[in-house]
Amino acid sequence: MLSFTLPPPAIAALVLALVIGSAAYDIPYRRIPNSFTLVGVLLGLAMNTFLYGWAGLQTSLAGLAVGFGAYFILYAMRAMGAGDVKLMAAIGAIVGWQDWFGIFIATAIVGGFASMALMAMRGRVKKTLWNVGFVITEMKSGRAAYLSNEELDVRSSKAIGLPHAAVIAAGTLVFLGLSIHFAS
């Protein structure tokens, strides 16, 4: 069952600084600097170790591994960029794997709504639904969809996408808001 736990204020402040800074950079430049994610990982490991000792370091490392692993799969399918992978790994290092999972779910929901709005605004509902079916068909056949359809490759200039750091920031804010609500 998904639970919403409110992280300590220092952890919440660090993750907010990371995602807001990353979103602010990703929106105009469509990339996330390695320096942001590296500092996020190092501060996440250090802060959790300082606050919780060995158990905090273990939780932080587990969050780093889960965040990196889950998003690396999406990167391998060319559905996410490398900066997104590193950002979610840094978030995992800061909040731990359990809260990372909550942020991941919130981000997926926010991203789904944002994608639907974008596809409606651009008049691409039919094309997008066809692409989703194509991706599923190709995955069932063990083929990478981006090999047959260039616009399904996040690295292609033909791909239509959102600055994912902004979606991650919004998902993080939703998760923290729900955590505050349910902690009260």
C-alpha positions in Angstrom: 0.0 0.0 0.0 1.2 3.5 -0.8 1.7 5.6 2.2 2.5 9.3 2.3 5.1 10.0 4.9 6.2 13.5 5.5 10.0 13.8 5.3 11.9 15.8 7.9 12.0 19.6 6.9 15.7 19.4 5.9 15.0 16.5 3.5 11.9 18.2 2.1 13.8 21.5 1.6 16.6 19.7 -0.2 14.4 17.7 -2.5 12.3 20.9 -3.3 15.5 22.9 -4.1 16.7 20.1 -6.4 13.5 19.6 -8.3 12.6 23.3 -8.6 16.1 24.2 -9.7 16.2 21.3 -12.2 12.8 22.3 -13.6 13.8 25.9 -13.9 16.8 24.8 -16.0 15.1 22.1 -18.0 12.2 24.3 -19.2 14.3 26.7 -21.3 17.3 24.4 -22.1 15.8 20.9 -22.2 18.5 19.4 -20.1 19.4 18.9 -16.4 23.0 19.8 -15.4 25.0 16.9 -14.0 26.2 19.3 -11.2 22.6 19.5 -9.9 22.1 15.8 -9.8 25.6 15.1 -8.4 25.1 17.6 -5.6 21.6 16.1 -4.9 23.1 12.6 -4.6 26.0 13.7 -2.3 23.8 15.9 -0.1 21.1 13.2 0.1 23.6 10.5 1.2 25.3 12.9 3.7 22.1 14.3 5.1 20.5 10.8 5.6 23.7 9.5 7.2 23.9 12.5 9.5 20.2 12.3 10.5 19.8 8.5 10.8 23.3 7.0 10.9 24.0 3.7 9.1 20.3 3.0 8.6 19.9 6.4 6.9 22.8 5.7 4.5 21.3 2.3 3.6 17.9 3.9 2.9 19.6 6.6 0.9 21.5 4.1 -1.2 18.4 2.0 -1.7 16.6 5.1 -2.9 19.4 5.9 -5.2 19.4 2.4 -6.7 15.6 2.2 -7.1 15.4 5.7 -8.7 18.3 5.0 -11.0 17.1 1.5 -11.9 13.5 2.3 -12.7 14.4 5.3 -14.8 17.3 3.5 -16.5 14.8 1.1 -18.0 12.8 4.0 -19.4 16.1 5.5 -20.7 17.0 2.2 -22.4 13.6 2.3 -24.2 14.4 5.9 -25.2 11.4 7.2 -23.3 13.5 9.4 -20.9 16.7 11.3 -21.2 19.8 10.6 -19.1 19.3 13.8 -17.1 15.9 12.5 -16.0 17.5 9.2 -14.8 20.1 11.1 -12.8 17.5 13.4 -11.3 15.3 10.6 -10.1 18.3 8.8 -8.7 19.2 11.9 -6.8 15.6 12.2 -5.5 15.9 8.6 -4.3 19.1 9.4 -2.5 17.5 12.3 -0.8 14.1 10.8 0.2 14.8 7.0 0.3 13.1 4.4 -1.8 9.7 4.4 -0.1 9.1 8.1 -0.6 10.7 7.9 -4.0 8.0 5.4 -5.0 5.3 7.9 -3.9 7.0 10.7 -5.9 7.2 8.4 -8.9 3.5 7.6 -8.8 2.6 11.2 -8.3 4.9 12.2 -11.2 3.3 9.5 -13.4 -0.2 10.8 -12.7 0.8 14.5 -13.2 2.7 13.6 -16.4 -0.3 11.7 -17.7 -2.6 14.7 -17.3 0.1 17.0 -18.7 0.6 14.8 -21.7 -3.1 14.6 -22.4 -3.4 18.3 -22.2 -0.5 18.8 -24.6 -1.8 16.2 -27.1 -5.3 17.9 -27.0 -3.8 21.4 -27.5 -1.7 20.2 -30.4 -4.6 18.3 -32.0 -2.7 15.0 -31.8 -5.2 12.8 -29.9 -5.7 10.3 -32.7 -1.9 10.1 -33.6 -0.9 9.8 -29.9 -3.4 7.0 -29.3 -2.1 5.2 -32.4 1.5 5.6 -31.1 0.6 4.1 -27.7 -0.9 1.1 -29.5 2.1 0.8 -31.7 4.5 0.9 -28.6 2.5 -1.8 -26.9 2.5 -4.0 -30.0 6.2 -3.5 -30.5 6.9 -4.3 -26.8 4.9 -7.5 -27.0 7.0 -8.5 -30.0 10.3 -7.6 -28.2 11.1 -4.7 -30.5 12.0 -1.2 -29.6 9.3 1.1 -31.0 11.6 4.0 -31.6 13.5 2.0 -34.2 10.4 2.0 -36.5 9.0 5.4 -35.6 11.4 8.3 -35.0 9.0 10.5 -33.1 8.9 7.8 -30.4 12.6 8.4 -29.7 13.1 11.0 -26.9 16.4 11.9 -28.5 14.8 12.8 -31.9 13.9 16.4 -32.8 10.6 14.9 -34.2 9.6 13.7 -30.7 7.0 15.8 -28.9 7.7 15.9 -25.2 7.5 17.8 -22.0 10.5 19.0 -19.9 10.3 16.0 -17.6 12.1 17.8 -14.7 9.0 20.2 -14.6 6.7 17.1 -14.4 9.0 15.6 -11.7 8.9 18.9 -9.7 5.1 19.0 -9.9 4.8 15.3 -8.9 7.1 16.0 -5.9 5.0 19.0 -4.9 1.8 16.8 -5.1 3.5 14.1 -3.0 4.7 16.5 -0.4 1.2 18.2 -0.3 -0.5 14.9 0.2 2.1 13.9 2.9 1.3 17.1 4.8 -2.4 16.5 4.4 -2.3 12.9 5.6 0.2 13.7 8.4 -2.2 16.2 9.9 
